[in-house]
Amino acid sequence: MHRVLSFGELLLRFETYTNPKEFEGPTDLFKMYPGGSEANVAVTLAALNIPVSYFTVVPDHGMAKDVLEELKNRGIDTSRVLLEGDRIGLYFLQGSNGLTTGNVVYDRKFSSFYNMDESSIDWDQLFEGHTWFHWTAITPALSERWMCLMKKVLEEARKRSLFISVDLNYRSRLWDFGIAPRQVMPELVSFCDLIMGNIWASHIMLGTPIQEDFNRNTSKQEYHTFAEKISQELFHQFPQCNHIAHTFRFMDDPKHNLLYGTYHTRDGSWISGTHETKELIDRIGSGDAFMGGLIAGLCKGYGSQEIIESATASGFRKLFVAGDFHE
């Protein structure tokens, strides 16, 4: 059985109340949830009985320790987390459903993770006992320093022959230090055995083509054919990679979500069934739950069709859970 190490910043999410009946006074302006993409993936993996550790950097205070205790209670090994610095990264979400057009405000600069010194990491201790390393495109988007440090992290993981997965999370508000994702991500992705994202993120970050007329009404078969084409280009561009997955998520209104996924190897291509709801609770973390389901399917040795079906089902289930964490 693989043991996964998920690496990235722990965040606190503050969310405004959208239903006036929920508002009880001046002390109840926000709901608060722990989160962060890489922590969300770790939670999903633990829920699916995959041994998982989580690395981040948080201050040595009660609130951070409460969140770490919550992760431990969910079966995640947090023994490698560093306690240093002064603050946890934050993000603020206006509204509860996490629409991509919604107003998200990040407050992550100069957090404990943002300021982490490379000398704080004992590489042997960090990777010991693990066979799989997971990261996301959010981390190099934090700063030019993290862009360089992420390469070092990946070099150390590859040196130890870990299987490496990446989620091409694109956060336009984070790439604000004058370097475009396409200048950074191809080199970092070259270390990876598994790439997950979507055809639009791949275009922005890795330079693959996109058809500008693709939209909500484009057929599932057209998207599958195009995803297969893009995946073959990525396999050619990244010889280390043997697994690629794409999500297709469409939202007609704040309560609607339509989701399916594709999975590709060098030998074939598979597509999941379509999952749709008109009554969801929270779409934040759905992509992370898909990623966790994808990793779990590979770890458990599922067949290719079962891998993409279980990953998509995991992402869909998250839509009915409040907060960032899966189940």
Secondary structure, 3 states (H helix, E strand, C coil): CCCEEEECCCEEEEEECCCHHHCCCCCCCEEEEEECHHHHHHHHHHHCCCCEEEECEECCCHHHHHHHHHHHHCCCECCCCEECCCCCEEEEEECCCCCCCCEEEEECCCCCCCCCCHHHCCHHHHHCCCCEEEEECCCCCCCHHHHHHHHHHHHHHHHCCCEEEEECCCCCCCCCCCCCHHHHHHHHHCCCCEEEECHHHHHHHHCCCCCCCCCCCCCHHHHHHHHHHHHHHHHHHCCCCCEEEEEEEECCCCCCEEEEEEEECCCCEEECCCEEECCCCCCCCHHHHHHHHHHHHHHCCCCHHHHHHHHHHHHHHHHHCCCCCCC
